[in-house]
Amino acid sequence: MKRNPAIALVALAAILVGAGLWFFAADRKPVVATAPVPAAVPVVTAAVTGRDVPIYLRGIGTVIAYNTDVVRSQIQGQIVKIAFTEGQTVKAGDLLAQIDPRPYEAQIEQLTANRDRDQAQLANAEANLSRYDKLGDKGYATPQLIDTQTAQVAQLKAAVKADQAQIDEANVQLSYTRLTSAIPGITGVRQIDVGNVIHPTDANGLVVVTQIEPISLLFTLPQTDLPVIQEHTAKGQLKVIAYSQDNKIKLGEGTLLLVNNEIAGTTGTVQLKATFANHEHRLWPGQLVNARLLLKIEKDALTVAGSAVQQGPNGSYVYVVAPNQTASLRSVHVAQISDGQALIDQGLKSGETVVVDGQYRLTEGSQVRELHGKAAREADLQSSVQDALP
């Protein structure tokens, strides 16, 4: 039986190809795939520093005038003069308006005339009594006549006293024609014009004067802060600092005057009152401000930028950069955050380096590259823009 030459050639070619593949496969070493090395994450860092940190309690308050005086008239009369301009600074005793004094001056003249008449009658009665006493000593005047004259002298003395009392009262009424400020302060809007008749029953009076040097601030704090407030007030007077509502402008420094004697049951807060010198008039009655009650100064406290502190399921944490440029997550306790600085009382040491920007790309053990100078400023700016985006 003869074999087909074509089939033999195909079989020989297959054997040769398989042998070649085996030879080359046995001669080469297997190739192992290697994972790419992750790039270092660019971050902005800052050192943990120790400095004196003020410890505050914060509340919202309302500025009120130290004293408020509604200038009212105690008599009825026509206004003949206005002696102030609206918004003027006045002192205690300054004339604000003049009521027509002529009716009261005429009354004083009449009462003075009555007193002078009674005084003249008194002088005549006393002279007669002196003569009757001499005649009585000689037996020419009866005791009844002397007693009658004595009673008349007493009656006229009483009349003179009554006349003087009426004159004094009329002088008081005359003094009421001068409307003056009882306190130093600033005048408000005038409520009556020249030529109008003012009455004691006018609700708005002439004008309102408010005293703003010094000035007061009423603010509230949670009742849970009351024990620590009492603890520190027992050591001395506490300072209160007033800031604008956006906390960007410091309006003044004052002293705590009192802690109210009761807690508001509806809100669970306690009201406090502070006094400010307010020489620059930066505090104004009715103004809403942020109040900071300074409890103490924490010496050599550890602080970091507030942006370094992140929040996680286990509380606050920061990323600490090791000398080998790797980042590790560290749990911390934040005592307070004030003016962009976080006070850390647990979890960090002075001199350690923490990440203040770029944390969103970090994980435990990430390799980092610290940015400095212009690059750090650009990273801060980019981060702030991203935070502002909705």
C-alpha positions in Angstrom: 0.0 0.0 0.0 1.4 3.4 -1.1 1.3 6.5 1.2 0.3 9.9 -0.1 3.4 12.1 -0.4 1.4 15.3 0.3 0.1 14.1 3.7 3.6 13.1 4.7 4.9 16.6 3.9 2.2 18.3 5.9 2.9 16.1 8.9 6.6 16.8 8.7 6.0 20.6 8.6 3.7 20.4 11.7 6.4 18.5 13.6 9.0 21.1 12.7 6.8 24.1 13.7 6.0 22.5 17.1 9.7 21.8 17.7 10.6 25.4 16.9 8.0 26.8 19.3 9.1 24.5 22.1 12.7 25.6 21.5 12.0 29.3 21.7 9.7 29.0 24.6 12.2 27.1 26.6 15.0 29.5 25.8 13.2 32.7 27.0 12.3 33.7 30.6 8.7 34.6 31.6 7.9 38.4 31.7 6.4 39.6 35.0 4.1 42.8 34.9 5.1 45.5 37.4 2.6 48.0 39.0 3.3 51.7 38.3 4.6 53.8 41.2 2.0 56.3 42.3 3.0 59.9 42.0 3.4 62.1 45.1 0.4 64.2 45.9 1.1 67.9 46.0 -0.1 69.5 49.3 0.3 72.7 51.3 1.6 72.1 54.8 2.2 74.1 57.9 4.0 73.5 61.2 2.2 73.1 64.5 3.2 76.1 66.7 2.8 77.0 70.3 1.5 80.5 71.2 -0.8 82.2 73.7 -4.4 81.7 72.7 -7.4 83.5 74.2 -10.3 81.3 75.3 -13.7 82.8 74.4 -17.4 82.2 74.9 -19.3 83.6 72.0 -22.8 85.0 71.8 -25.0 87.4 69.9 -25.9 90.7 71.5 -27.7 94.0 71.1 -26.2 97.4 71.8 -28.4 99.6 74.1 -27.9 103.2 75.2 -26.3 103.6 78.7 -29.1 106.0 79.5 -32.1 107.3 77.5 -34.0 110.5 78.3 -37.2 111.5 76.7 -37.2 115.3 77.1 -40.7 116.2 78.1 -42.2 119.5 79.4 -43.7 119.6 82.9 -45.8 122.7 82.0 -47.9 123.8 79.2 -46.7 126.6 77.0 -45.6 127.8 73.6 -42.2 126.9 72.3 -40.4 130.2 71.4 -36.9 128.8 70.8 -35.2 125.5 69.7 -31.6 125.5 70.9 -30.3 122.3 69.4 -29.9 120.6 66.0 -30.9 117.0 65.4 -28.0 114.6 66.0 -26.1 117.1 68.1 -23.9 116.0 71.0 -25.1 117.7 74.2 -24.0 117.8 77.8 -26.1 117.5 80.9 -27.8 120.8 81.6 -27.6 122.1 78.0 -30.6 124.2 76.9 -32.7 122.4 74.3 -35.8 124.6 74.0 -37.4 127.6 75.6 -41.1 127.9 76.5 -42.6 131.4 76.7 -41.7 132.5 80.2 -43.8 135.6 80.4 -47.0 134.2 82.1 -44.8 132.7 84.8 -42.8 135.8 85.3 -46.0 137.8 85.7 -47.2 135.4 88.3 -44.0 135.7 90.2 -44.4 139.5 90.2 -47.9 139.3 91.5 -46.9 136.8 94.3 -44.0 139.0 95.2 -46.3 142.0 95.6 -48.6 140.0 97.9 -45.6 139.0 100.0 -44.4 142.6 100.2 -47.8 143.8 101.3 -48.0 141.2 104.0 -44.6 142.0 105.1 -45.5 145.7 105.5 -48.6 144.7 107.5 -46.5 142.4 109.6 -44.0 145.3 110.3 -46.9 147.5 111.4 -48.5 144.8 113.6 -45.1 144.2 115.3 -44.7 147.9 116.0 -48.2 148.1 117.5 -47.5 145.0 119.6 -44.3 146.7 120.9 -46.3 149.8 121.9 -49.0 147.7 123.5 -46.5 145.8 125.5 -45.1 149.1 126.9 -48.5 150.4 127.7 -49.5 147.2 129.3 -46.5 147.4 131.6 -47.8 150.8 132.8 -51.4 149.5 133.0 -52.8 151.5 130.1 -53.4 148.5 127.8 -55.6 145.5 128.7 -54.2 141.9 128.4 -56.9 141.2 125.8 -55.6 143.9 123.5 -52.1 142.6 123.8 -53.2 139.0 123.1 -55.2 140.1 120.1 -52.2 142.0 118.7 -49.9 139.1 119.3 -52.2 136.8 117.4 -52.4 139.3 114.5 -48.5 139.3 114.3 -48.4 135.5 114.2 -51.1 135.5 111.5 -49.2 137.9 109.3 -45.9 136.0 109.8 -47.7 132.9 108.5 -49.1 134.8 105.6 -45.6 136.0 104.6 -44.3 132.4 104.8 -47.2 131.3 102.5 -46.4 134.1 100.1 -42.8 133.0 100.0 -43.7 129.4 99.4 -45.9 130.5 96.4 -43.1 132.5 95.0 -40.7 129.5 95.3 -43.3 127.3 93.6 -43.7 129.9 90.8 -39.9 130.1 90.4 -39.9 126.3 89.9 -42.6 126.6 87.3 -40.5 129.3 85.6 -37.5 127.0 85.6 -39.6 124.5 83.7 -39.8 126.9 80.8 -36.2 125.9 80.0 -36.1 122.4 78.6 -32.6 121.0 79.3 -30.9 117.7 78.8 -30.7 115.6 81.9 -27.8 113.4 80.6 -24.9 113.8 78.2 -25.6 112.2 74.8 -26.8 112.7 71.3 -30.2 114.2 70.3 -32.5 112.3 68.0 -35.4 113.6 65.8 -37.1 116.7 67.0 -40.8 116.1 67.7 -42.1 119.6 67.9 -41.4 122.9 66.2 -41.1 126.5 67.2 -44.5 128.2 67.8 -46.3 125.0 68.8 -47.7 124.5 72.2 -46.1 121.7 74.2 -48.0 119.7 76.9 -46.9 117.5 79.7 -49.0 114.7 78.3 -47.3 114.7 74.9 -46.1 111.1 74.5 -43.1 111.8 72.3 -42.0 114.9 74.2 -39.5 117.3 72.6 -36.7 114.9 71.7 -35.0 111.8 72.8 -31.4 112.0 74.1 -29.4 108.8 74.2 -26.1 108.4 76.1 -23.6 106.4 74.1 -20.4 107.2 76.1 -20.3 104.8 77.8 -22.7 102.4 76.1 -24.0 98.9 77.1 -24.3 95.6 75.4 -26.8 92.8 76.2 -25.9 89.3 75.0 -26.9 85.8 75.8 -25.0 82.5 76.3 -26.2 79.0 76.9 -27.0 78.1 80.5 -24.4 75.3 80.3 -21.7 78.0 80.2 -22.9 79.6 83.5 -20.7 77.5 85.9 -17.5 78.4 84.0 -18.6 82.1 83.8 -19.1 82.1 87.6 -15.8 80.4 88.1 -13.9 83.0 86.2 -15.8 86.1 87.4 -14.9 85.0 91.0 -11.3 85.6 90.0 -11.7 89.1 88.6 -13.4 91.3 86.1 -13.8 89.7 82.6 -13.3 91.4 79.3 -15.9 91.5 76.5 -15.0 92.2 72.9 -17.6 93.3 70.3 -17.3 92.4 66.6 -19.4 93.2 63.6 -21.8 90.5 62.4 -19.3 89.2 59.9 -16.6 89.0 62.6 -14.3 91.1 60.4 -14.4 94.4 62.3 -13.5 94.8 66.0 -15.9 97.4 67.4 -14.6 97.8 70.9 -13.5 96.3 74.2 -15.5 96.5 77.4 -16.0 94.8 80.8 -18.6 92.4 82.0 -21.0 94.3 84.3 -23.4 91.6 85.4 -24.8 88.2 84.8 -28.6 88.3 85.0 -30.2 86.8 88.1 -32.3 84.3 86.2 -32.2 81.9 83.2 -34.7 82.3 80.4 -36.7 79.1 80.7 -38.0 79.3 77.1 -34.5 79.5 75.5 -32.3 78.0 78.1 -29.9 81.0 78.0 -28.6 83.5 80.5 -28.3 87.2 79.7 -25.2 89.2 80.4 -24.5 92.9 80.3 -21.2 94.6 79.4 -20.2 98.3 79.4 -18.0 99.9 76.7 -16.3 103.3 76.8 -17.2 103.8 73.1 -15.1 106.9 72.6 -15.0 106.3 68.8 -18.8 105.8 68.6 -18.4 102.5 66.8 -21.2 101.0 68.8 -24.7 102.4 68.3 -27.9 101.7 70.1 -29.9 98.9 68.5 -26.9 97.5 66.7 -26.6 93.7 66.5 -23.0 92.5 67.2 -21.1 89.3 68.0 -19.9 89.3 71.6 -16.8 87.4 72.8 -16.4 86.9 76.6 -12.7 86.4 77.3 -12.3 83.7 80.0 -8.5 83.3 80.1 -5.3 83.2 78.0 -4.0 79.7 77.3 -0.2 79.8 77.4 1.9 78.0 74.8 -1.2 76.3 73.3 -0.8 74.3 70.1 -2.5 75.8 67.0 -2.9 74.9 63.4 -4.8 76.4 60.5 -8.4 75.7 60.8 -8.4 74.2 57.2 -6.1 71.4 58.4 -8.9 69.9 60.6 -11.1 67.5 58.8 -14.2 65.6 60.1 -14.7 61.9 59.9 -16.9 59.2 61.4 -14.6 59.0 64.5 -14.4 62.8 65.0 -11.8 65.4 64.0 -8.5 64.4 62.4 -5.5 65.9 60.5 -2.9 64.5 58.1 0.6 64.6 59.6 3.6 64.6 57.2 6.4 62.3 58.3 10.1 63.0 57.5 10.0 60.4 54.7 7.3 62.6 53.0 4.4 60.3 53.7 1.0 61.3 55.2 -0.6 59.6 58.1 -4.1 60.2 59.6 -4.1 61.5 63.2 -7.1 61.9 65.4 -7.1 65.2 67.3 -9.3 67.1 69.8 -10.2 70.7 68.9 -10.8 73.0 71.9 -11.9 75.9 69.8 -11.5 77.5 66.3 -11.0 81.3 66.4 -9.9 83.6 63.6 -9.0 80.7 61.3 -6.8 79.0 63.9 -7.7 75.7 65.6 -6.6 75.1 69.2 -5.5 71.5 69.5 -5.3 70.1 73.1 -4.9 66.4 72.2 -3.2 64.6 69.3 -0.4 66.8 68.1 3.1 67.9 69.2 4.8 71.2 68.7 6.9 71.2 65.5 5.0 68.5 63.6 3.9 69.3 60.1 0.3 69.0 59.0 -1.5 69.2 55.7 -3.6 72.4 55.4 -4.7 72.0 51.7 -4.9 69.0 49.4 -6.3 66.5 51.9 -9.0 65.3 49.6 -6.5 63.3 47.5 -4.7 61.7 50.5 -5.1 58.3 52.1 -3.1 56.6 54.9 0.5 56.4 53.9 0.2 58.5 50.7 3.5 60.0 49.4 3.3 63.8 49.4 5.1 66.6 47.8 5.1 69.9 49.8 4.4 73.0 47.9 6.1 76.3 48.8 5.9 79.9 47.8 3.9 80.8 44.7 2.8 77.2 44.1 1.4 77.0 47.7 -0.5 80.3 47.2 -2.0 79.1 43.9 -3.1 75.9 45.5 -4.8 77.8 48.4 -6.6 80.0 45.9 -7.7 77.1 43.8 -9.0 75.3 46.9 -11.0 78.4 48.0 -12.5 78.7 44.5 -13.5 75.0 44.5 -15.1 75.4 48.0 -17.1 78.3 46.7 -18.6 76.3 43.8 -22.0 74.8 44.4 
